[in-house]
Each structure stands twice: as structure tokens, then as C-alpha cells.
């Protein structure tokens, strides 16, 4: 990824509000590259990851529409770490390829890479100029994910267990956005705007 633009890594645990923050930054002129959205497109009907996933995991993880059955795959990979590694071996190179293409075409004030497992991967730190963590407590994360997608508590806990802890993320953050339950949307916007202005200056 040889782009000369200022590069921000944006991360946080499931339900922390990364997408909310990324949408604000995109609205203010940053180029947002979201690895979760890329993964969704790769596993949509006709997506580049569908055939290799079918070969590795069998047809029962693919819906009749041709898309990945995300609920079935979650059950598999968050109860069996070896299967998660197998899925990541298929998806991560395809995601990296798409990220590289999008970064080369980015025209915004700076580039925001939204990466849920940025801290865990170990591959991202040298590719970005600053790392911003969207932070909230685990109870709030669980409430938000249940309200948003109705995933069972046990599955959410398995996902949380596979992610870096709150403390691990905060320990490596250059910037932190507080998005706990007590923070209003207006307060969140104020925090993000101050940081955005600083990142524009760095860019």
C-alpha cells in the first residue's frame, strides 16, 4: 500500500460504534475503506470468496441466494479456532487486495481504514500513521449487538473472546473516542470533529 496520503486506522470491539464514527468522517471528506464492508461484498452472491468457502466448508454454509450464511459461519468459526484460521486464510488476502486497490484510488482528505481486528492482526500497525480506538464497556457492546442483530448472547461472548480486550486496544491507541452509553450523539460528533480537524492538519 504505497499511497502517500495520511492513513488512519480506526478500530474497536464489536458494537463499539466504529461505523458511526467512520460515517461522520466520510461525511466530512475523508476516504473510508471498511474491511467489514469489503468482506460482505466478497461473500455476497457471486463474491470472489464464495467458491473457495464452499470448497473448504461445504455447501451448507452457502444460502440458496448464493451468499454466505453468516449465522452458520459464525457458529462454526467462533466455536472452533482452527476453522476461523481457515476462513481468515481465504478472506484476508482477498480483503487486502481490495483495500490496496481502493487506497490507490482514494481522493479524500485522508484515508480511514476501518478494521475490526486491527490490533489483533499485527499486520496493520506499520501501514498506518495513527491508530484511533472507538471505546466503550463490554456491557454496552453486548446490548448494542443484541439490539442491532439479535445474535445470541453466547455467540456475542465467543466473538468478544476472539477479539483484543478493551485494555489491549487502549494500550496501543494514539487517539481514543469515548462512545459509551452515556455519550450522546452530539457529544460523539464533537469528539470526532476535534480529532478530524487534527488529522486534516497532519494530512
C-alpha distance (Angstrom), angle and dihedral (degrees) to the residues before:
residue distance angle dihedral
X1 . . .
X2 3.80 . .
X3 3.82 100.0 .
X4 3.81 114.7 138.3
X5 3.81 94.3 -148.7
X6 3.82 121.9 111.5
X7 3.81 106.6 -89.8
X8 3.80 124.0 -150.7
X9 3.79 123.1 -169.1
X10 3.81 112.0 -149.7
X11 3.79 118.4 -166.1
X12 3.78 144.4 152.5
X13 3.78 139.3 147.2
X14 3.79 124.2 -74.2
X15 3.81 110.0 -67.5
X16 3.81 94.0 15.9
X17 3.82 94.3 119.4
X18 3.82 102.5 -106.4
X19 3.80 92.2 146.0
X20 3.82 91.9 51.9
X21 3.81 90.5 53.4
X22 3.81 93.3 43.6
X23 3.82 90.5 51.5
X24 3.80 90.5 53.8
X25 3.81 92.0 49.6
X26 3.81 91.4 47.0
X27 3.80 89.7 51.0
X28 3.81 89.6 53.7
X29 3.80 93.7 53.1
X30 3.80 107.8 -86.7
X31 3.82 120.3 132.2
X32 3.81 106.6 -118.1
X33 3.81 119.8 -155.5
X34 3.82 109.0 -175.2
X35 3.80 115.1 -166.7
X36 3.82 90.8 -162.5
X37 3.82 90.9 57.7
X38 3.79 89.5 47.0
X39 3.82 90.1 51.5
X40 3.82 89.2 50.7
X41 3.81 91.5 52.5
X42 3.82 91.4 47.6
X43 3.81 90.2 53.3
X44 3.84 96.9 41.9
X45 3.82 119.1 104.3
X46 3.80 106.5 -62.0
X47 3.82 91.9 11.8
X48 3.79 118.3 151.3
X49 3.81 93.0 -115.1
X50 3.81 97.5 52.9
X51 3.82 99.4 83.3
X52 3.82 96.1 46.1
X53 3.83 90.1 45.7
X54 3.81 90.9 50.5
X55 3.82 90.3 50.3
X56 3.81 93.1 48.5
X57 3.81 100.9 38.9
X58 3.80 106.0 22.4
X59 3.79 133.9 -112.6
X60 3.82 94.8 -72.5
X61 3.83 91.1 77.2
X62 3.82 90.5 58.5
X63 3.81 119.4 79.5
X64 3.83 121.7 -133.8
X65 3.82 86.9 -104.6
X66 3.81 89.2 62.9
X67 3.82 94.3 -110.0
X68 3.78 125.6 121.5
X69 3.81 113.4 -89.9
X70 3.78 94.4 -125.9
X71 3.81 95.9 -172.6
X72 3.81 91.8 53.3
X73 3.80 91.8 45.7
X74 3.83 91.4 49.1
X75 3.81 89.4 54.5
X76 3.80 90.4 51.6
X77 3.78 102.4 43.7
X78 3.80 100.5 38.1
X79 3.80 92.9 52.4
X80 3.83 96.1 41.6
X81 3.83 116.3 44.4
X82 3.83 92.0 -166.9
X83 3.80 90.6 59.6
X84 3.81 90.1 48.2
X85 3.81 89.6 55.2
X86 3.81 88.4 49.5
X87 3.81 92.3 52.6
X88 3.81 92.2 45.8
X89 3.82 90.1 51.7
X90 3.82 87.9 59.4
X91 3.80 99.2 40.2
X92 3.80 105.3 36.2
X93 3.83 98.5 64.0
X94 3.83 90.4 46.9
X95 3.82 91.3 47.9
X96 3.82 91.4 47.5
X97 3.82 90.4 50.9
X98 3.83 91.9 51.8
X99 3.82 92.6 44.6
X100 3.80 90.1 53.2
X101 3.82 91.9 51.0
X102 3.82 93.4 47.4
X103 3.82 92.5 46.7
X104 3.80 91.6 53.5
X105 3.83 90.1 53.1
X106 3.83 96.7 42.4
X107 3.81 114.0 126.5
X108 3.83 101.5 175.9
X109 3.81 130.5 113.0
X110 3.81 88.5 -92.0
X111 3.82 136.6 -20.8
X112 3.80 123.8 -96.2
X113 3.80 114.9 -162.2
X114 3.82 108.4 -161.4
X115 3.81 104.9 -156.6
X116 3.83 120.0 167.4
X117 3.83 92.9 -163.7
X118 3.82 97.2 36.1
X119 3.82 94.5 126.9
X120 3.79 93.9 41.8
X121 3.82 96.9 48.9
X122 3.80 96.9 62.6
X123 3.81 88.4 -154.8
X124 3.78 100.4 87.4
X125 3.79 107.3 58.7
X126 3.80 95.3 78.8
X127 3.83 91.5 47.5
X128 3.82 96.7 59.2
X129 3.80 135.5 61.2
X130 3.81 96.9 -146.0
X131 3.78 136.1 11.6
X132 3.80 120.0 -142.0
X133 3.82 121.4 -168.4
X134 3.81 122.5 -156.9
X135 3.79 101.4 -147.9
X136 3.79 136.7 -161.3
X137 3.80 137.8 141.1
X138 3.79 121.0 -85.3
X139 3.81 94.4 -113.5
X140 3.81 90.1 59.1
X141 3.81 91.0 46.9
X142 3.82 91.2 54.2
X143 3.82 93.3 47.0
X144 3.81 92.2 50.1
X145 3.81 95.0 47.9
X146 3.80 92.4 47.8
X147 3.82 91.3 48.6
X148 3.81 92.7 45.8
X149 3.78 103.1 43.1
X150 3.80 109.8 4.0
X151 3.82 93.1 -126.1
X152 3.81 112.6 167.2
X153 3.80 116.9 -99.7
X154 3.82 93.1 -118.1
X155 3.82 90.8 55.2
X156 3.82 92.0 48.1
X157 3.81 89.6 50.6
X158 3.82 90.4 50.6
X159 3.82 89.7 51.1
X160 3.82 91.2 48.7
X161 3.81 90.2 49.2
X162 3.82 89.9 54.9
X163 3.82 92.1 52.2
X164 3.80 129.5 75.1
X165 3.79 114.4 -89.0
X166 3.78 120.9 -104.1
X167 3.82 88.7 -108.4
X168 3.82 92.9 52.0
X169 3.80 91.7 52.4
X170 3.80 94.5 46.1
X171 3.82 91.0 48.7
X172 3.82 92.0 63.2
X173 3.84 99.8 34.6
X174 3.79 121.5 118.4
X175 3.82 90.3 -169.7
X176 3.82 131.2 18.9
X177 3.80 129.1 -157.6
X178 3.81 115.0 -160.5
X179 3.80 108.1 -140.1
X180 3.79 99.1 162.0
X181 3.81 121.0 145.1
X182 3.82 93.2 -91.9
X183 3.84 93.0 58.5
X184 3.81 114.3 97.2
X185 3.80 122.6 -143.1
X186 3.82 89.0 -109.8
X187 3.82 91.3 53.6
X188 3.80 90.9 46.6
X189 3.81 90.4 52.4
X190 3.82 90.9 50.3
X191 3.81 92.2 52.3
X192 3.79 92.9 47.0
X193 3.81 93.7 45.8
X194 3.83 92.6 54.0
X195 3.81 90.5 50.9
X196 3.81 92.2 43.8
X197 3.81 90.7 55.0
X198 3.81 89.8 50.6
X199 3.80 92.0 49.2
X200 3.82 90.2 49.1
X201 3.81 88.2 55.2
X202 3.81 90.4 50.6
X203 3.80 89.7 48.3
